[in-house]
Amino acid sequence: MQDPIPLRILRLHPERDRDLALPTVQTAASAGMDIVAAVRVEIPPGGRVAVHTGLALAVPPGAEIQVRPRSGLAFKHGVTVLNAPGTIDADYRGEVKVLLINHGAEAFAVERGMRVAQLVVARVATVEATLVTSLDATERGAGGFGSTGTR
């Protein structure tokens, strides 16, 4: 097992938001930490909104946070993270906002304190890109969307 990735959390409005839960896993084996809304906002059908969380995070170099949908919101209401998974980079220090879209037929009310997304901390590899004149051949080759498992 790898060492835990340290995550520093800053509450941007400590007096106003001290009642809100910090990002946390719900079970010992959960991959994602639930994050809650700091405001109430309504999302009309087909609408999208950046939901304020009142938090800023310090993700260490070599890691990122992926902002992922909550399956219950998606299944029950058609509400999901618009750019799933969103990425919080190690050098970002602004407020975390969750971009939600309502694919449902009815308006959806995001209530203050409601779990709106989950955050998954992931290690990222350092990449060294090199321009080449050709690539090595593979069985798949240049086959694109839907090309695997068809032969």
Backbone as ProteinMPNN parsed JSONL, in Angstrom:
{"seq_chain_A": "MQDPIPLRILRLHPERDRDLALPTVQTAASAGMDIVAAVRVEIPPGGRVAVHTGLALAVPPGAEIQVRPRSGLAFKHGVTVLNAPGTIDADYRGEVKVLLINHGAEAFAVERGMRVAQLVVARVATVEATLVTSLDATERGAGGFGSTGTR", "coords_chain_A": {"N_chain_A": [[0.836, -1.178, 0.0], [0.513, 2.242, -0.838], [1.903, 5.311, 0.487], [-0.286, 7.654, 2.096], [-1.763, 10.396, 0.273], [-1.18, 13.682, 1.042], [-3.655, 16.124, 1.741], [-4.479, 19.388, 1.874], [-6.966, 21.457, 3.222], [-8.769, 24.41, 2.876], [-11.101, 26.362, 4.445], [-12.967, 28.778, 3.038], [-14.79, 30.631, 3.996], [-14.977, 30.626, 7.033], [-16.637, 31.34, 9.246], [-19.243, 31.443, 8.189], [-19.519, 28.899, 7.024], [-18.95, 26.856, 8.847], [-20.619, 24.813, 9.651], [-20.781, 23.063, 7.567], [-19.993, 19.901, 6.128], [-16.689, 18.638, 5.726], [-14.838, 17.445, 2.839], [-15.13, 13.983, 2.659], [-14.717, 10.416, 2.912], [-17.331, 8.008, 2.695], [-17.379, 5.36, 3.407], [-14.972, 2.926, 4.538], [-13.741, 1.741, 2.329], [-14.292, 3.396, 0.219], [-13.585, 5.131, -2.804], [-13.92, 7.777, -3.464], [-14.296, 11.071, -2.051], [-17.017, 12.644, -0.667], [-18.265, 15.84, -1.572], [-19.755, 18.879, -0.528], [-22.395, 21.273, -1.259], [-22.136, 24.79, -0.783], [-24.039, 26.626, -1.038], [-27.478, 27.405, -1.882], [-29.056, 26.566, -4.849], [-30.936, 26.577, -7.873], [-31.342, 24.383, -10.579], [-32.447, 24.601, -13.769], [-34.283, 22.434, -16.086], [-32.066, 21.136, -18.442], [-30.292, 23.085, -17.791], [-27.23, 24.501, -16.457], [-24.83, 24.915, -13.817], [-22.313, 26.437, -11.768], [-21.518, 25.194, -8.824], [-20.892, 26.535, -5.741], [-18.522, 25.591, -3.256], [-17.21, 26.608, -1.11], [-14.665, 25.944, -0.413], [-11.09, 25.678, -0.706], [-8.356, 23.882, -2.047], [-5.207, 22.315, -1.424], [-3.474, 20.526, -3.405], [-0.921, 18.193, -3.566], [2.16, 18.381, -5.531], [2.452, 16.061, -8.22], [0.064, 14.876, -7.949], [-3.499, 14.876, -8.559], [-6.893, 16.019, -8.356], [-9.836, 14.419, -9.167], [-13.003, 15.407, -10.158], [-15.969, 13.939, -9.787], [-19.205, 12.616, -10.814], [-22.016, 12.018, -8.592], [-23.527, 8.973, -8.279], [-26.16, 8.546, -7.397], [-27.476, 11.052, -7.681], [-27.315, 11.306, -10.436], [-28.762, 9.036, -11.373], [-31.305, 9.218, -10.089], [-32.186, 11.85, -10.605], [-31.094, 12.841, -12.958], [-28.996, 14.584, -12.807], [-25.707, 15.618, -13.16], [-22.067, 15.784, -13.201], [-20.819, 18.18, -15.312], [-18.386, 18.303, -16.86], [-17.234, 15.765, -16.548], [-14.61, 13.456, -15.863], [-13.933, 16.319, -13.923], [-10.948, 18.235, -13.371], [-8.827, 19.073, -10.709], [-6.01, 20.776, -10.495], [-2.618, 20.511, -9.2], [-1.544, 23.033, -8.784], [-3.635, 24.811, -8.463], [-5.403, 27.135, -6.51], [-7.81, 28.319, -6.014], [-11.368, 28.685, -5.247], [-13.106, 25.635, -5.048], [-15.408, 24.679, -7.37], [-18.285, 22.981, -8.398], [-19.267, 21.825, -11.446], [-22.391, 21.421, -12.46], [-24.925, 19.798, -14.391], [-28.299, 19.635, -15.432], [-29.927, 17.072, -16.656], [-32.429, 16.174, -16.393], [-36.094, 16.222, -16.496], [-37.327, 18.028, -14.869], [-36.928, 20.972, -12.805], [-34.128, 21.169, -10.615], [-33.306, 21.38, -7.258], [-30.462, 22.339, -5.645], [-29.453, 21.97, -2.478], [-28.073, 23.749, 0.313], [-25.365, 22.196, 1.866], [-25.856, 19.776, 0.68], [-24.657, 16.751, -0.735], [-22.862, 16.955, -3.623], [-20.996, 16.035, -5.446], [-18.202, 13.805, -5.998], [-14.843, 13.581, -4.902], [-11.883, 12.368, -6.185], [-8.707, 11.544, -5.366], [-5.763, 11.316, -7.2], [-2.677, 9.918, -8.27], [-0.388, 11.359, -10.584], [1.428, 10.841, -13.565], [4.651, 11.996, -14.555], [5.338, 13.391, -17.661], [7.28, 13.139, -20.603], [7.235, 14.487, -23.556], [7.927, 13.644, -26.942], [8.583, 14.512, -30.245], [8.131, 12.483, -33.045], [8.836, 10.678, -36.147], [7.46, 8.438, -36.868], [5.324, 5.825, -35.549], [5.349, 2.867, -33.461], [4.038, -0.258, -34.64], [0.835, -1.715, -33.854], [-1.553, -4.287, -32.932], [-4.142, -3.235, -33.04], [-3.726, -0.807, -34.367], [-4.628, 2.055, -36.227], [-7.298, 1.955, -35.74], [-10.339, 3.361, -34.818], [-13.062, 4.7, -32.903], [-15.172, 2.193, -31.653], [-13.795, 0.126, -32.845], [-12.55, -2.054, -31.649], [-12.698, -5.518, -30.807], [-14.189, -6.365, -32.991], [-13.277, -8.064, -34.895]], "CA_chain_A": [[0.0, 0.0, 0.0], [1.28, 3.474, -0.933], [1.666, 6.314, 1.521], [-1.412, 8.531, 1.775], [-1.473, 11.684, -0.345], [-1.684, 14.732, 1.94], [-4.551, 17.088, 1.122], [-4.789, 20.501, 2.779], [-8.268, 22.027, 2.91], [-8.999, 25.728, 3.443], [-12.49, 26.828, 4.433], [-12.852, 30.168, 2.624], [-15.691, 31.44, 4.825], [-15.099, 29.766, 8.213], [-17.783, 31.683, 10.105], [-20.483, 31.093, 7.496], [-19.594, 27.505, 6.571], [-18.423, 25.894, 9.828], [-21.565, 23.711, 9.788], [-20.719, 22.18, 6.396], [-19.049, 18.779, 6.208], [-15.511, 18.648, 4.858], [-14.808, 16.258, 1.98], [-14.822, 12.776, 3.419], [-15.236, 9.16, 2.378], [-18.485, 7.539, 3.461], [-17.032, 4.037, 3.93], [-13.527, 2.717, 4.566], [-13.247, 1.325, 1.017], [-14.711, 4.345, -0.817], [-12.517, 5.795, -3.551], [-14.181, 9.206, -3.543], [-14.744, 11.849, -0.894], [-18.156, 13.482, -1.019], [-18.125, 17.271, -1.328], [-21.097, 19.445, -0.386], [-22.669, 22.629, -1.728], [-22.148, 25.823, 0.249], [-25.135, 27.536, -1.381], [-28.676, 26.823, -2.487], [-29.217, 27.023, -6.231], [-31.836, 25.733, -8.651], [-30.873, 24.13, -11.942], [-33.595, 24.273, -14.615], [-34.02, 21.355, -17.04], [-31.103, 21.53, -19.468], [-29.431, 24.148, -17.276], [-25.971, 24.142, -15.796], [-24.425, 25.888, -12.813], [-21.093, 26.175, -11.002], [-21.951, 25.173, -7.425], [-19.841, 26.926, -4.796], [-18.312, 24.688, -2.121], [-16.602, 27.344, -0.008], [-13.387, 25.317, -0.07], [-9.929, 25.658, -1.593], [-7.559, 22.695, -1.731], [-3.799, 22.28, -1.812], [-3.139, 19.189, -3.892], [0.535, 18.204, -3.705], [2.693, 18.04, -6.851], [2.423, 14.629, -8.485], [-1.297, 14.384, -7.74], [-4.615, 15.688, -9.037], [-8.188, 15.579, -7.851], [-10.862, 14.27, -10.191], [-14.352, 15.716, -9.679], [-16.823, 12.959, -10.45], [-20.618, 12.663, -10.424], [-22.579, 11.084, -7.614], [-24.414, 8.103, -9.053], [-27.541, 8.724, -6.956], [-28.027, 12.241, -8.335], [-27.442, 11.028, -11.866], [-29.821, 8.059, -11.622], [-32.621, 9.658, -9.603], [-32.604, 13.177, -11.045], [-30.465, 13.245, -14.211], [-28.044, 15.654, -12.511], [-24.373, 15.043, -13.203], [-20.97, 16.725, -13.386], [-20.799, 18.515, -16.73], [-17.103, 17.985, -17.498], [-16.744, 14.625, -15.768], [-14.251, 14.028, -14.573], [-13.203, 17.582, -13.874], [-9.636, 18.092, -12.746], [-8.249, 20.127, -9.876], [-4.562, 20.621, -10.615], [-1.837, 20.738, -7.985], [-1.202, 24.441, -8.592], [-4.846, 25.634, -8.34], [-5.695, 27.476, -5.123], [-9.084, 29.007, -5.923], [-12.508, 27.93, -4.714], [-13.589, 24.483, -5.808], [-16.796, 24.771, -7.795], [-18.694, 21.762, -9.086], [-20.092, 22.153, -12.606], [-23.495, 20.467, -12.582], [-25.911, 19.971, -15.455], [-29.554, 18.933, -15.168], [-30.47, 16.385, -17.826], [-33.779, 15.749, -16.032], [-37.236, 16.941, -17.063], [-37.813, 18.996, -13.889], [-35.908, 21.759, -12.118], [-33.516, 20.462, -9.489], [-32.796, 22.287, -6.23], [-29.27, 21.977, -4.879], [-29.598, 22.567, -1.15], [-26.841, 23.962, 1.076], [-25.002, 21.004, 2.62], [-26.127, 18.573, -0.122], [-23.509, 16.143, -1.409], [-23.082, 17.236, -5.037], [-20.005, 15.349, -6.28], [-17.168, 13.139, -5.218], [-13.48, 13.927, -5.266], [-10.97, 11.23, -6.159], [-7.314, 11.973, -5.452], [-5.021, 10.354, -8.022], [-1.297, 10.245, -8.624], [-0.218, 11.589, -12.011], [2.778, 10.568, -14.051], [5.358, 13.041, -15.271], [5.451, 12.98, -19.062], [8.244, 13.817, -21.455], [6.751, 14.299, -24.923], [8.947, 13.714, -27.978], [8.06, 14.452, -31.599], [8.77, 11.428, -33.835], [8.371, 10.614, -37.544], [6.57, 7.282, -37.003], [5.01, 5.119, -34.31], [5.432, 1.423, -33.58], [2.786, -0.901, -35.057], [0.115, -2.527, -32.88], [-2.627, -5.063, -33.544], [-5.273, -2.336, -33.288], [-3.352, 0.202, -35.344], [-5.323, 3.343, -36.183], [-8.735, 1.732, -35.583], [-10.899, 4.338, -33.893], [-14.247, 4.395, -32.09], [-15.897, 0.973, -31.971], [-13.007, -0.78, -33.691], [-12.031, -3.227, -30.933], [-13.625, -6.638, -30.622], [-15.036, -6.555, -34.165], [-12.631, -8.983, -35.857]], "C_chain_A": [[0.885, 1.246, 0.0], [0.96, 4.403, 0.238], [0.476, 7.177, 1.124], [-0.932, 9.832, 1.136], [-2.029, 12.767, 0.58], [-2.543, 15.739, 1.172], [-4.88, 18.16, 2.156], [-6.059, 21.185, 2.298], [-8.406, 23.37, 3.623], [-10.483, 26.061, 3.322], [-12.437, 28.339, 4.169], [-13.706, 31.122, 3.46], [-15.97, 30.674, 6.12], [-16.297, 30.082, 9.11], [-19.095, 31.221, 9.488], [-20.635, 29.585, 7.307], [-19.133, 26.475, 7.591], [-19.34, 24.69, 10.025], [-21.489, 22.712, 8.636], [-19.653, 21.103, 6.572], [-17.867, 19.011, 5.274], [-15.563, 17.419, 3.962], [-14.356, 15.039, 2.778], [-15.373, 11.558, 2.696], [-16.378, 8.696, 3.275], [-18.27, 6.142, 4.036], [-15.519, 3.859, 3.819], [-12.961, 2.367, 3.188], [-13.666, 2.268, -0.106], [-13.501, 4.979, -1.486], [-12.678, 7.305, -3.509], [-14.631, 9.796, -2.23], [-15.915, 12.709, -1.357], [-17.855, 14.935, -0.68], [-19.515, 17.889, -1.388], [-21.176, 20.868, -0.928], [-22.675, 23.594, -0.554], [-23.314, 26.785, 0.051], [-26.334, 26.74, -1.873], [-28.798, 27.413, -3.884], [-30.16, 26.067, -6.944], [-31.293, 25.613, -10.068], [-32.093, 23.768, -12.789], [-33.274, 23.094, -15.522], [-33.111, 21.867, -18.166], [-30.123, 22.596, -19.005], [-28.172, 23.621, -16.63], [-25.572, 25.269, -14.869], [-23.107, 25.453, -12.173], [-21.466, 26.314, -9.529], [-20.76, 25.482, -6.519], [-19.758, 25.905, -3.661], [-17.733, 25.408, -0.91], [-15.249, 26.804, 0.407], [-12.334, 25.578, -1.135], [-9.05, 24.512, -1.114], [-6.123, 22.88, -2.177], [-3.452, 20.83, -2.128], [-1.623, 19.172, -4.092], [0.977, 17.894, -5.139], [2.738, 16.52, -7.018], [1.056, 14.019, -8.264], [-2.285, 15.341, -8.399], [-5.85, 15.228, -8.279], [-9.139, 15.53, -9.025], [-12.211, 14.526, -9.544], [-15.306, 14.845, -10.478], [-18.263, 13.064, -9.969], [-20.923, 11.725, -9.268], [-23.627, 10.279, -8.354], [-25.878, 8.277, -8.665], [-28.199, 9.936, -7.606], [-28.251, 11.99, -9.816], [-28.63, 10.112, -12.144], [-31.2, 8.605, -11.263], [-33.116, 10.948, -10.25], [-32.029, 13.604, -12.398], [-29.475, 14.383, -14.033], [-26.654, 15.05, -12.407], [-23.326, 16.147, -13.344], [-20.778, 16.921, -14.885], [-19.522, 18.066, -17.432], [-16.444, 16.779, -16.837], [-15.698, 13.817, -16.516], [-13.557, 15.37, -14.751], [-11.887, 17.356, -13.158], [-9.298, 19.314, -11.921], [-6.749, 19.866, -9.877], [-3.852, 20.99, -9.325], [-1.516, 22.209, -7.755], [-2.417, 25.36, -8.485], [-5.152, 25.881, -6.874], [-7.006, 28.236, -4.962], [-10.172, 28.124, -5.345], [-12.853, 26.776, -5.639], [-15.067, 24.714, -6.097], [-17.104, 23.52, -8.592], [-19.646, 22.156, -10.211], [-21.155, 21.081, -12.788], [-24.379, 20.824, -13.755], [-27.128, 19.114, -15.118], [-30.092, 18.366, -16.48], [-31.909, 15.934, -17.581], [-34.844, 16.64, -16.651], [-37.769, 18.023, -16.13], [-36.644, 19.776, -13.293], [-35.393, 20.966, -10.919], [-32.926, 21.482, -8.528], [-31.589, 21.662, -5.533], [-29.393, 22.712, -3.558], [-28.227, 22.74, -0.502], [-26.578, 22.714, 1.923], [-25.237, 19.703, 1.861], [-24.83, 18.069, -0.752], [-23.744, 16.247, -2.918], [-22.108, 16.522, -5.967], [-19.094, 14.557, -5.367], [-15.809, 13.494, -5.793], [-12.611, 12.689, -5.125], [-9.558, 11.771, -6.349], [-6.538, 10.893, -6.194], [-3.595, 10.848, -8.25], [-1.239, 10.436, -10.138], [1.241, 11.36, -12.385], [3.356, 11.82, -14.698], [5.591, 12.531, -16.684], [6.512, 13.802, -19.759], [7.845, 13.518, -22.894], [7.89, 14.497, -25.917], [8.27, 13.605, -29.334], [8.845, 13.41, -32.386], [8.214, 11.441, -35.256], [7.492, 9.406, -37.81], [6.352, 6.657, -35.625], [5.119, 3.627, -34.55], [4.053, 0.852, -33.922], [2.182, -1.676, -33.892], [-0.966, -3.305, -33.613], [-3.817, -4.178, -33.9], [-4.959, -1.306, -34.369], [-4.117, 1.492, -35.138], [-6.832, 3.18, -36.052], [-9.293, 2.629, -34.499], [-12.095, 3.821, -33.125], [-14.936, 3.118, -32.584], [-15.112, -0.046, -32.77], [-12.506, -2.018, -32.97], [-13.119, -4.281, -30.786], [-14.529, -6.894, -31.811], [-14.44, -7.503, -35.187], [-12.809, -10.398, -35.446]], "O_chain_A": [[1.873, 1.316, 0.73], [-0.086, 4.302, 0.879], [0.252, 7.409, -0.064], [0.166, 10.309, 1.423], [-3.225, 12.771, 0.871], [-2.182, 16.152, 0.07], [-5.486, 17.872, 3.188], [-6.211, 21.461, 1.108], [-8.187, 23.461, 4.831], [-11.047, 26.043, 2.227], [-11.917, 29.093, 4.991], [-13.364, 32.296, 3.606], [-17.062, 30.134, 6.298], [-16.902, 29.17, 9.674], [-19.956, 30.674, 10.178], [-21.739, 29.05, 7.413], [-18.94, 25.314, 7.231], [-18.895, 23.652, 10.515], [-22.07, 21.63, 8.718], [-18.566, 21.357, 7.09], [-18.03, 19.521, 4.165], [-16.253, 16.451, 4.281], [-13.339, 15.067, 3.472], [-16.36, 11.645, 1.966], [-16.382, 8.965, 4.477], [-18.897, 5.773, 5.029], [-14.865, 4.584, 3.068], [-11.801, 2.673, 2.913], [-13.421, 1.97, -1.275], [-12.518, 5.32, -0.828], [-11.688, 8.037, -3.517], [-15.258, 9.131, -1.405], [-15.798, 13.429, -2.349], [-17.268, 15.233, 0.36], [-20.352, 17.481, -2.194], [-20.17, 21.568, -1.041], [-23.154, 23.267, 0.532], [-23.547, 27.662, 0.883], [-26.223, 25.568, -2.23], [-28.658, 28.621, -4.071], [-30.176, 24.873, -6.645], [-30.849, 26.589, -10.673], [-32.714, 22.731, -12.553], [-32.1, 22.778, -15.714], [-33.375, 22.912, -18.761], [-29.218, 22.97, -19.751], [-28.069, 22.44, -16.3], [-25.921, 26.428, -15.091], [-22.824, 24.261, -12.052], [-21.701, 27.421, -9.045], [-19.752, 24.775, -6.534], [-20.775, 25.418, -3.169], [-17.761, 24.874, 0.199], [-14.736, 27.165, 1.466], [-12.649, 25.685, -2.321], [-9.005, 24.208, 0.078], [-5.856, 23.527, -3.189], [-3.175, 20.026, -1.238], [-1.092, 20.074, -4.739], [0.257, 17.223, -5.878], [3.028, 15.79, -6.071], [0.885, 12.805, -8.372], [-1.94, 16.469, -8.748], [-5.847, 14.174, -7.642], [-9.238, 16.487, -9.793], [-12.533, 13.941, -8.51], [-15.434, 14.995, -11.693], [-18.523, 13.537, -8.863], [-20.191, 10.771, -9.004], [-24.519, 10.845, -8.986], [-26.754, 8.165, -9.522], [-29.35, 9.861, -8.036], [-29.259, 12.413, -10.381], [-29.42, 10.379, -13.05], [-32.148, 8.472, -12.037], [-34.321, 11.131, -10.427], [-32.44, 14.633, -12.935], [-29.146, 15.076, -14.996], [-26.438, 14.092, -11.666], [-23.666, 17.306, -13.58], [-20.599, 15.959, -15.633], [-19.597, 17.492, -18.518], [-15.236, 16.778, -16.596], [-15.884, 13.52, -17.696], [-12.702, 15.532, -15.621], [-11.737, 16.385, -12.417], [-9.459, 20.449, -12.37], [-6.278, 18.868, -9.332], [-4.402, 21.686, -8.471], [-1.238, 22.596, -6.62], [-2.251, 26.578, -8.422], [-5.162, 24.944, -6.076], [-7.288, 28.749, -3.879], [-9.935, 26.967, -4.999], [-12.887, 26.928, -6.86], [-15.869, 24.918, -5.185], [-16.275, 23.053, -9.374], [-20.699, 22.744, -9.967], [-20.857, 19.967, -13.218], [-24.564, 21.997, -14.078], [-26.999, 18.01, -14.588], [-30.641, 19.096, -17.305], [-32.539, 15.371, -18.475], [-34.543, 17.673, -17.25], [-38.579, 18.851, -16.548], [-35.51, 19.296, -13.279], [-36.127, 20.197, -10.298], [-32.143, 22.344, -8.928], [-31.687, 20.601, -4.917], [-29.432, 23.942, -3.528], [-27.32, 21.946, -0.753], [-27.475, 22.234, 2.616], [-24.859, 18.635, 2.342], [-24.014, 18.853, -1.237], [-24.714, 15.692, -3.434], [-22.373, 16.415, -7.165], [-19.193, 14.623, -4.141], [-15.648, 13.681, -6.999], [-12.602, 12.04, -4.079], [-9.253, 12.383, -7.372], [-6.635, 9.709, -5.869], [-3.352, 12.045, -8.403], [-1.951, 9.763, -10.884], [2.155, 11.653, -11.614], [2.633, 12.604, -15.312], [5.991, 11.384, -16.883], [6.631, 15.007, -19.538], [8.09, 12.42, -23.393], [8.714, 15.398, -25.761], [7.466, 12.699, -29.552], [10.076, 13.438, -32.402], [7.235, 12.132, -35.538], [6.842, 9.334, -38.853], [7.089, 6.923, -34.675], [5.001, 3.161, -35.683], [3.028, 1.415, -33.538], [2.898, -2.222, -33.052], [-1.264, -3.023, -34.774], [-4.432, -4.358, -34.952], [-5.817, -0.972, -35.187], [-4.245, 1.973, -34.012], [-7.575, 4.145, -36.23], [-8.777, 2.653, -33.382], [-12.144, 2.652, -32.741], [-15.242, 2.979, -33.769], [-15.691, -0.985, -33.318], [-12.07, -2.963, -33.628], [-14.302, -3.966, -30.657], [-15.545, -7.575, -31.668], [-15.035, -7.726, -36.241], [-12.336, -11.304, -36.131]]}, "name": "protein", "num_of_chains": 1, "seq": "MQDPIPLRILRLHPERDRDLALPTVQTAASAGMDIVAAVRVEIPPGGRVAVHTGLALAVPPGAEIQVRPRSGLAFKHGVTVLNAPGTIDADYRGEVKVLLINHGAEAFAVERGMRVAQLVVARVATVEATLVTSLDATERGAGGFGSTGTR"}
